[in-house]
Amino acid sequence: MKKVPLWSLVDIRPSNVDKKSNPSESTVRLVNYTDVYYNSRITMNLDLMEATASTDHIERFRVRPGDLIITKDSETSDDIGIPALVESASDDMVCAYHLALLRPYADQVDPIFLYWCLASSLTKGYWLTASFGVTRVSIPIGTVARLPVPEFDCDTQRKIARYLDRETGEIDAMLAQLQSLTHKLQERVRTVQTRAVFGLAESAGHRESESHAALAGIPDHWERTKFGYDFTESAERNGDDPAGPLLSISEYRGVELNTRTDGQQASLDVSKYRVVRPGQLAANMMWLNHGGLGVSSLTGYISPDYKAFWISDRFEPRYVHHLFRSSRYIDYFAAISTGVRPNAQRVTKTVLDATPVPLPPIEEQIRIADELDEATARVDAMLAKVADLKSRLLERRAALITDVVTGKKAVA
């Protein structure tokens, strides 16, 4: 089957605007990474971030109905190449720099058909092969422009689009239910963690003020300290001999082996990457408000942009792990973080050092850690079963899409 590009590519490379000319600026609604989800159809109902941009930027990045957007730059390979179809847009909607904006030729391709082509596993494999990076993964803009897709006449394209819209609907409904169950289980863990690590009564509910008063309601006999008093930043780097494998920090599991490097080009120099030892607290300072930290049980190395901390002997490391991943601290980190992008809110080292921390007696810390280890293990087992079912459904969905858009499976 003949394969040709079926869209015009909107140039997203930085323009050579003369900084001295002081081009006029305008307020825009920025379509950001967090607005692009799997099987996403962008509409005007999104809460888009306001920003300012030069008029040159606005003209070249302006989003129109029928455009397609893909993520070309992200922290993991799982999140690159995710497509979204713009169903409606206002004149002030502009595409963010880390997304590629595609505009189909109106007389050659149906936008919904192209969306399904971009959602197929063949296209995902193409992105993985062409992507590069370790701490961040990117798709070269030239690669986006050269992506081949199956060529069908317009009537066939529309028939394929209608068929996939209908057939994937049931799968998407099941995936939504599983996702809701996942969120409920994770929220339950956060609630149990918060009550336990802060010594709160079962009846204690969450209050908005706790986002700014992290130690509200802790037992009177517990001591209080600050992060900077008991957590010392480690300056250890790989140097010429890496201490172990590359690690990542998951918002759900904490520090773990980095298994998302398929298709990525490994860095030739990891000498400046930060070493993490068992019992150290590792933190992604731009993801603390999503649980991007945890105590490591592994020896390895993490991004040089992350941090690792030695924990004083006044703390049980397992208690620390549950403490900072509790919902109260996630809300607290969100309140003290700064940044322009919603998914890149940084907590500075100075502000983190001033963070108030509860200090229960060590025997209570051990008891709390034992209880939470057991409780989270049970929930993790349930989450693993849900994740396996989701994976099977996604594989079925991806196979259906690929078979249909390549013509392997005929549509009625």
VEXDREN-2710 file (C-alpha; in Angstrom, 1 decimal):
% VEXDREN-2710
k/r/px/py/pz
1/MET/0.0/0.0/0.0
2/LYS/1.3/3.4/-0.9
3/LYS/2.2/5.6/2.0
4/VAL/2.5/9.4/1.9
5/PRO/2.4/12.2/4.4
6/LEU/-1.2/13.5/4.6
7/TRP/-0.8/16.8/6.5
8/SER/1.0/20.1/6.4
9/LEU/3.3/20.6/9.4
10/VAL/3.1/23.8/11.4
11/ASP/6.7/25.0/11.9
12/ILE/7.3/25.0/15.7
13/ARG/11.0/25.9/15.7
14/PRO/11.8/29.2/17.5
15/SER/11.5/32.1/15.2
16/ASN/14.4/34.5/14.6
17/VAL/12.7/37.5/16.0
18/ASP/14.9/40.5/16.6
19/LYS/14.8/40.9/20.3
20/LYS/15.5/44.6/20.0
21/SER/12.4/45.1/17.8
22/ASN/10.2/44.5/20.9
23/PRO/7.4/42.8/19.0
24/SER/3.9/43.3/20.4
25/GLU/2.5/40.7/22.8
26/SER/-0.9/39.4/23.6
27/THR/-2.5/37.2/26.2
28/VAL/-3.3/33.7/24.9
29/ARG/-4.8/30.4/26.1
30/LEU/-1.9/27.9/26.0
31/VAL/-2.7/24.3/25.0
32/ASN/-0.3/22.6/27.4
33/TYR/1.0/19.0/27.8
34/THR/-1.5/18.3/30.6
35/ASP/-4.3/19.0/28.2
36/VAL/-3.3/16.1/25.8
37/TYR/-4.4/12.7/26.9
38/TYR/-4.8/9.3/25.3
39/ASN/-7.8/9.3/23.0
40/SER/-8.3/13.1/23.7
41/ARG/-10.6/15.4/21.8
42/ILE/-9.7/19.0/22.8
43/THR/-12.7/21.3/23.2
44/MET/-13.3/24.7/24.7
45/ASN/-14.3/23.2/28.0
46/LEU/-10.6/22.7/29.1
47/ASP/-9.1/25.0/31.8
48/LEU/-6.2/26.2/29.7
49/MET/-3.4/28.1/31.1
50/GLU/-3.1/31.8/30.2
51/ALA/0.2/33.1/29.0
52/THR/1.7/35.9/26.9
53/ALA/3.3/35.4/23.5
54/SER/4.7/37.5/20.7
55/THR/2.3/38.0/17.7
56/ASP/4.8/36.1/15.6
57/HIS/4.5/33.1/17.9
58/ILE/0.7/33.4/18.0
59/GLU/0.4/33.3/14.2
60/ARG/2.6/30.2/13.8
61/PHE/1.2/28.3/16.7
62/ARG/-2.5/29.2/16.5
63/VAL/-4.7/26.2/17.0
64/ARG/-7.7/25.7/14.7
65/PRO/-10.6/23.2/14.7
66/GLY/-9.5/20.0/12.8
67/ASP/-5.8/20.4/13.9
68/LEU/-4.0/17.5/15.5
69/ILE/-1.5/17.9/18.4
70/ILE/1.0/15.3/19.5
71/THR/3.5/15.4/22.4
72/LYS/7.0/15.5/21.0
73/ASP/8.9/16.2/24.2
74/SER/8.3/14.5/27.6
75/GLU/9.9/12.9/30.6
76/THR/9.2/9.3/29.5
77/SER/8.8/7.5/26.2
78/ASP/5.3/6.4/27.3
79/ASP/4.1/10.0/27.0
80/ILE/5.5/10.9/23.5
81/GLY/3.5/10.8/20.4
82/ILE/0.1/11.0/22.3
83/PRO/-2.4/12.5/19.8
84/ALA/-5.2/14.9/20.4
85/LEU/-7.8/16.1/17.9
86/VAL/-8.9/19.7/18.2
87/GLU/-12.7/19.8/17.8
88/SER/-13.2/23.4/18.6
89/ALA/-11.0/26.3/19.4
90/SER/-11.0/30.1/20.0
91/ASP/-8.8/32.6/18.3
92/ASP/-6.6/32.9/21.4
93/MET/-5.6/29.2/21.6
94/VAL/-1.9/28.6/21.0
95/CYS/0.1/25.4/21.0
96/ALA/2.8/25.0/23.6
97/TYR/6.5/24.5/22.5
98/HIS/6.8/20.9/23.5
99/LEU/3.8/19.8/21.3
100/ALA/3.8/19.4/17.5
101/LEU/0.8/20.9/15.7
102/LEU/-0.4/19.2/12.5
103/ARG/-2.9/20.6/10.0
104/PRO/-4.4/18.0/7.6
105/TYR/-4.8/18.9/3.9
106/ALA/-8.5/19.5/3.7
107/ASP/-8.9/17.9/0.2
108/GLN/-6.9/14.8/1.0
109/VAL/-7.5/13.6/4.6
110/ASP/-10.2/13.4/7.2
111/PRO/-8.9/14.7/10.6
112/ILE/-10.5/11.9/12.6
113/PHE/-9.0/9.3/10.3
114/LEU/-5.6/10.9/10.8
115/TYR/-6.2/10.9/14.5
116/TRP/-6.7/7.2/14.5
117/CYS/-3.5/6.7/12.4
118/LEU/-1.6/8.7/15.0
119/ALA/-3.1/6.5/17.7
120/SER/-2.1/3.2/16.1
121/SER/0.7/1.0/17.5
122/LEU/2.7/1.4/14.2
123/THR/3.0/5.1/14.7
124/LYS/3.9/4.6/18.4
125/GLY/6.7/2.3/17.3
126/TYR/7.9/4.9/14.8
127/TRP/8.1/7.5/17.5
128/LEU/10.1/5.2/19.8
129/THR/12.6/4.3/17.1
130/ALA/13.2/7.9/16.2
131/SER/13.2/9.4/19.8
132/PHE/16.2/10.3/21.8
133/GLY/17.1/11.3/25.3
134/VAL/17.3/9.8/28.8
135/THR/16.1/12.3/31.4
136/ARG/13.7/13.8/28.7
137/VAL/12.6/12.1/25.5
138/SER/12.1/14.1/22.3
139/ILE/10.9/13.4/18.8
140/PRO/12.9/15.5/16.2
141/ILE/10.6/17.8/14.2
142/GLY/11.9/16.4/10.9
143/THR/10.8/12.9/12.1
144/VAL/7.3/14.2/12.6
145/ALA/7.2/15.7/9.1
146/ARG/8.3/12.3/7.6
147/LEU/5.8/10.1/9.3
148/PRO/4.2/7.9/6.6
149/VAL/0.5/6.9/6.9
150/PRO/-1.8/4.6/4.8
151/GLU/-3.4/6.3/1.9
152/PHE/-7.1/5.8/1.4
153/ASP/-9.7/7.8/-0.6
154/CYS/-11.7/10.3/1.5
155/ASP/-14.8/8.1/1.6
156/THR/-12.9/5.2/3.0
157/GLN/-11.1/7.4/5.5
158/ARG/-14.5/8.6/6.9
159/LYS/-15.8/5.1/7.0
160/ILE/-12.7/3.9/9.0
161/ALA/-13.1/6.9/11.3
162/ARG/-16.8/6.2/12.1
163/TYR/-16.0/2.5/12.6
164/LEU/-13.2/3.1/15.1
165/ASP/-15.2/5.8/16.9
166/ARG/-17.9/3.2/17.5
167/GLU/-15.9/0.1/18.2
168/THR/-13.4/1.7/20.6
169/GLY/-16.2/3.3/22.6
170/GLU/-17.0/0.2/24.7
171/ILE/-13.3/-0.4/25.4
172/ASP/-12.8/3.3/26.4
173/ALA/-15.8/3.0/28.8
174/MET/-14.2/0.0/30.5
175/LEU/-10.8/1.8/30.7
176/ALA/-12.5/4.8/32.3
177/GLN/-14.1/2.6/35.0
178/LEU/-10.7/1.0/35.7
179/GLN/-9.0/4.4/35.8
180/SER/-11.7/5.5/38.3
181/LEU/-11.0/2.4/40.4
182/THR/-7.3/3.1/40.3
183/HIS/-7.7/6.7/41.5
184/LYS/-10.0/5.6/44.4
185/LEU/-7.5/2.9/45.5
186/GLN/-4.6/5.4/45.3
187/GLU/-6.7/8.1/47.2
188/ARG/-7.5/5.5/49.9
189/VAL/-3.8/4.9/50.3
190/ARG/-3.1/8.6/50.6
191/THR/-5.8/9.0/53.2
192/VAL/-4.6/6.1/55.3
193/GLN/-1.0/7.4/55.0
194/THR/-2.0/10.9/56.1
195/ARG/-3.9/9.7/59.2
196/ALA/-1.1/7.4/60.3
197/VAL/2.0/9.5/59.7
198/PHE/0.4/12.5/61.4
199/GLY/-1.2/10.6/64.2
200/LEU/-4.7/11.8/63.3
201/ALA/-7.9/10.2/64.5
202/GLU/-10.0/8.1/62.1
203/SER/-12.7/10.8/62.0
204/ALA/-10.2/13.5/61.0
205/GLY/-11.0/15.0/57.7
206/HIS/-8.9/17.0/55.3
207/ARG/-9.0/20.8/55.6
208/GLU/-7.8/23.3/53.1
209/SER/-5.8/25.1/55.8
210/GLU/-3.6/21.9/56.1
211/SER/-2.0/22.8/52.8
212/HIS/-0.2/25.6/54.7
213/ALA/-0.1/24.1/58.2
214/ALA/1.5/20.7/57.6
215/LEU/1.7/19.8/61.4
216/ALA/-1.9/20.6/62.3
217/GLY/-3.4/18.1/64.7
218/ILE/-0.3/16.0/65.4
219/PRO/-0.1/14.4/68.9
220/ASP/1.2/16.7/71.7
221/HIS/4.0/14.3/72.7
222/TRP/5.5/14.3/69.2
223/GLU/8.4/16.6/68.5
224/ARG/8.7/19.0/65.6
225/THR/11.6/19.7/63.3
226/LYS/12.4/21.1/59.9
227/PHE/13.5/19.4/56.8
228/GLY/16.9/21.1/56.7
229/TYR/17.8/19.9/60.3
230/ASP/17.4/16.2/59.6
231/PHE/17.9/15.8/55.8
232/THR/21.3/16.5/54.3
233/GLU/21.8/16.7/50.6
234/SER/24.2/14.2/49.1
235/ALA/26.7/15.6/46.6
236/GLU/27.8/12.1/45.3
237/ARG/27.9/11.8/41.6
238/ASN/28.7/8.9/39.3
239/GLY/32.1/10.1/38.1
240/ASP/33.8/7.5/35.9
241/ASP/32.2/4.5/37.6
242/PRO/28.4/4.4/37.9
243/ALA/27.3/3.0/41.2
244/GLY/24.4/1.1/39.7
245/PRO/21.6/1.2/37.1
246/LEU/19.5/4.2/36.0
247/LEU/16.6/4.8/38.4
248/SER/13.4/6.8/38.1
249/ILE/11.0/8.3/40.6
250/SER/7.4/7.2/40.2
251/GLU/4.6/9.2/41.7
252/TYR/2.9/5.9/42.7
253/ARG/5.8/3.7/43.6
254/GLY/8.7/6.0/44.6
255/VAL/12.3/5.1/43.5
256/GLU/12.5/2.2/41.0
257/LEU/14.5/0.9/38.1
258/ASN/14.1/2.9/35.0
259/THR/12.4/0.6/32.5
260/ARG/11.1/3.2/30.1
261/THR/14.2/3.6/27.9
262/ASP/13.1/1.5/24.9
263/GLY/13.9/3.5/21.7
264/GLN/15.8/6.1/23.6
265/GLN/19.4/7.1/22.8
266/ALA/21.4/6.6/26.0
267/SER/23.5/9.5/27.2
268/LEU/27.2/9.0/26.5
269/ASP/28.1/10.8/29.7
270/VAL/26.4/10.0/33.0
271/SER/29.3/11.1/35.1
272/LYS/27.4/14.0/36.5
273/TYR/24.3/12.0/37.3
274/ARG/23.4/11.9/41.0
275/VAL/24.0/8.7/43.0
276/VAL/21.3/7.3/45.2
277/ARG/22.0/4.8/48.0
278/PRO/19.6/2.5/49.9
279/GLY/17.9/4.5/52.8
280/GLN/18.3/7.9/51.0
281/LEU/15.4/10.1/50.2
282/ALA/15.4/10.9/46.4
283/ALA/13.3/13.7/45.1
284/ASN/12.3/15.2/41.7
285/MET/12.0/18.9/42.9
286/MET/9.6/19.7/40.0
287/TRP/7.2/16.9/40.8
288/LEU/6.9/17.0/44.6
289/ASN/3.3/18.1/44.3
290/HIS/2.5/14.8/42.6
291/GLY/4.4/12.5/44.9
292/GLY/7.7/12.6/43.0
293/LEU/9.9/11.5/45.9
294/GLY/10.6/8.4/48.0
295/VAL/13.1/6.5/50.0
296/SER/15.2/4.2/47.9
297/SER/15.9/0.5/48.5
298/LEU/18.3/0.5/45.5
299/THR/21.7/1.7/44.6
300/GLY/21.8/3.5/41.3
301/TYR/21.8/7.0/39.7
302/ILE/19.1/9.5/38.9
303/SER/18.9/12.7/36.8
304/PRO/21.4/15.4/37.8
305/ASP/18.4/17.7/38.2
306/TYR/17.0/15.5/41.0
307/LYS/18.3/15.5/44.6
308/ALA/19.2/12.8/47.1
309/PHE/19.2/13.3/50.9
310/TRP/20.8/11.4/53.8
311/ILE/18.3/10.9/56.6
312/SER/19.3/11.5/60.2
313/ASP/19.1/8.6/62.7
314/ARG/16.2/10.3/64.4
315/PHE/14.0/9.0/61.6
316/GLU/12.9/5.5/60.4
317/PRO/13.4/5.7/56.6
318/ARG/10.2/3.7/55.9
319/TYR/8.3/6.2/57.9
320/VAL/9.9/9.1/56.0
321/HIS/8.8/7.4/52.7
322/HIS/5.2/7.3/53.7
323/LEU/5.3/10.7/55.4
324/PHE/6.3/12.8/52.4
325/ARG/4.1/10.8/50.0
326/SER/1.0/11.4/52.0
327/SER/-1.8/13.6/50.6
328/ARG/-1.2/16.3/53.2
329/TYR/2.4/16.8/52.1
330/ILE/1.5/16.6/48.4
331/ASP/-1.0/19.5/49.0
332/TYR/1.7/21.3/51.0
333/PHE/4.3/21.0/48.3
334/ALA/1.7/22.3/45.8
335/ALA/1.1/25.4/48.0
336/ILE/4.9/26.2/48.3
337/SER/6.0/25.4/44.7
338/THR/6.5/28.0/42.0
339/GLY/6.6/27.9/38.2
340/VAL/4.8/28.9/35.1
341/ARG/3.8/25.5/33.7
342/PRO/1.2/23.5/35.7
343/ASN/3.2/20.2/35.3
344/ALA/6.5/21.8/36.3
345/GLN/6.1/23.4/39.7
346/ARG/9.5/23.5/41.5
347/VAL/10.1/23.5/45.2
348/THR/13.4/25.2/45.9
349/LYS/16.0/23.7/48.2
350/THR/15.7/26.8/50.5
351/VAL/12.0/26.4/50.8
352/LEU/12.2/22.7/51.3
353/ASP/14.7/23.1/54.1
354/ALA/12.2/25.3/56.0
355/THR/9.4/22.7/55.6
356/PRO/8.0/21.7/59.1
357/VAL/8.3/17.9/59.7
358/PRO/6.7/15.8/62.5
359/LEU/9.1/13.8/64.7
360/PRO/7.3/11.0/66.5
361/PRO/9.3/8.7/68.9
362/ILE/11.3/6.2/66.9
363/GLU/9.3/3.2/68.2
364/GLU/6.1/4.9/66.9
365/GLN/7.7/5.6/63.6
366/ILE/8.5/1.9/63.2
367/ARG/5.0/0.8/64.2
368/ILE/3.4/3.3/61.7
369/ALA/5.8/2.1/59.0
370/ASP/5.0/-1.6/59.7
371/GLU/1.2/-0.9/59.5
372/LEU/1.5/1.2/56.3
373/ASP/3.8/-1.3/54.6
374/GLU/1.2/-4.0/55.1
375/ALA/-1.7/-1.8/54.0
376/THR/0.0/-0.5/50.9
377/ALA/1.1/-4.0/49.9
378/ARG/-2.6/-5.1/49.8
379/VAL/-3.6/-2.1/47.7
380/ASP/-0.5/-2.5/45.5
381/ALA/-1.7/-6.1/44.7
382/MET/-5.1/-4.8/43.7
383/LEU/-3.6/-2.1/41.6
384/ALA/-1.4/-4.6/39.9
385/LYS/-4.5/-6.6/38.9
386/VAL/-6.2/-3.5/37.6
387/ALA/-3.1/-2.4/35.7
388/ASP/-2.9/-5.9/34.1
389/LEU/-6.5/-5.7/32.9
390/LYS/-6.0/-2.1/31.6
391/SER/-2.9/-3.3/29.7
392/ARG/-4.8/-6.1/28.1
393/LEU/-7.6/-3.7/27.0
394/LEU/-5.1/-1.2/25.7
395/GLU/-3.4/-3.9/23.7
396/ARG/-6.7/-5.1/22.3
397/ARG/-7.6/-1.5/21.4
398/ALA/-4.2/-0.8/19.8
399/ALA/-4.4/-4.0/17.7
400/LEU/-7.9/-3.1/16.5
401/ILE/-6.9/0.4/15.5
402/THR/-3.7/-0.8/13.7
403/ASP/-5.6/-3.6/11.8
404/VAL/-8.2/-1.2/10.6
405/VAL/-6.1/1.8/9.5
406/THR/-3.7/-0.5/7.7
407/GLY/-6.5/-2.2/5.8
408/LYS/-5.8/-5.6/7.5
409/LYS/-9.3/-5.6/8.9
410/ALA/-12.2/-4.6/6.7
411/VAL/-14.9/-2.2/8.0
412/ALA/-18.5/-2.3/7.2
END
